[in-house]
Amino acid sequence: MDGVLLPFLVGILVIAGLLAVILLFTKKGGVQLDVNKYRSKWLAIEQQLQKDNTASYQLCVLNADKLLDQALKERGTKGETMGERMKVLQPTWSNANAVWGAHKLRNQVAHESDVQLSHDATRRALAGFKQALKDVGAI
């Protein structure tokens, strides 16, 4: 019986340690963000979006991505690039596809000269960024 009990207890301790590490890297752990500051910046981004101004679409996507990256950095998320920081927090995202899709759209806007965004695509991207900001405790 003792031969089985010791490995079982060691296994439980290892699992408890892993859970502690996971909690450290989720929104409940790490640095507490200034929610009012991020809410204010987020509202400014939402107000920039104008249905009849296609230039506002790209600007909103770029600014939303930048705000999320700022929150990840301020939170102390490890990674050299935003993509690396997003991978670290992969378990945190309640809608990972939306977050990654929004970030990929940002990359297209930043690196391709002929990107044409629709109002709906921009709104979907902003919804992804907003949920990500909620997931990390920024808004």
N, C-alpha and C positions, 0 to 999 in steps of 0.2 A: 504494500500500500504506500509506504514512504517513497518508493522508487517512482511512483506515478505522481504523487503529490508535489514534489519539488519541481519537476519540469512544468507542471500545470501552473504553479505559483509564479515561476519565472516568466512563463508565457503571458500571464495576466499583467505582470509588471511591465513587460515590453509593450503590450497593447496600450496600457495606461500612459506610458511615455509617449507613444506615437500620437495618441489623442491629445495630449497636452501640447505637442508641437503643432498639430493641426489647428487647435484653438488659438494658438499664438499668432498664426497667420491668417485668421479669419477676421471678420469685422469686429468681433468682440474682443480681439486682442490687439496688441500694437498700440500705436499712438492715437489718441483721440483727436479727431479733426474738428476744426471750427465750423460747425454746421451752418451758422448764420453767414459766414463769409462765402462758403460754397453755394448756399442757396441764392444769395444775392448775385453771384457770378453766373449761376445757372439761369436765373430769371432774365438777366441781361442777354444771354445767348438766345433764349427762346424769343425775346422781343426783337432780336435782330432778324429773325426769319420773316420775310415778307413774300407773300405769294406771287406778287407781280414783279419781284426783283430777283432774277436768277442768280445774280452775283452774291446775294445774301445766302444762298444755299451752301455754296462752298465755304464761305466764311464761317457759317454756323457749324458745319461739320469739323472744320479745322479747330475752331475755338473749343468745341465740346471735347474733342480728343485731347487737346492741350490741357483742359481743366481736369479731365480724368487722370492724365499722366501726372499732373501736379499733385493730385490727391494721393496717387500711388507712391510717389517719391516722398511726400510729407509723412505718409504713413510708415515709411521706412521699408517699403517692399524691395526686396533684392532684385537685381537685374540691371544690365547695362543699357538695354533698350526698353521701350514701352512693351514691345512684344514679349520680352523675357519677363518683365514684371507681371504682365497679364497671365503668362503661363504659371507663374508662382501662385497666383490667386485663382487659378482655374476652378478649384473646388468651391470658391466663394460665389462665383457667378450663378445667379438664379436662372439666367438665360444666356448661356455661353455663346450660342449661335448668333444672337443679336449683338452682343458685345464685339465678337470677332468680326461680324459683318460690318458693323459701324467703323471699326478700326481699319478694315481693309478698304472701305470706301474712302476714308481719310487718306490712306496711302495712295489711292488712285488720284485723288484730287491734288495731292502734294507732288506726285511724280509723273503724272501724265497730263500733257497740255490740252488734250481734246476731250476731256471728261465733261459730259453734259448730265447734270443732275436734275431729277424731277422734284417737285415739291413733296410728293409722297415718299420718294426714296430718302429725301432729307429728313422728313418727319420720322420715318422708321429708324434711321440712324440715330437721330436725337433721342428717340425712345430707348434705344439700346444703351446709349451713353448715360442717360438719366438713371436707368435701372442699375447700371454698373456703379454709378456714384452712390446710389442707395445701398447697394450690396457692400460697399466698403465703408459705409457710415459717414459719407461726406454730406449727403443731403437727406 
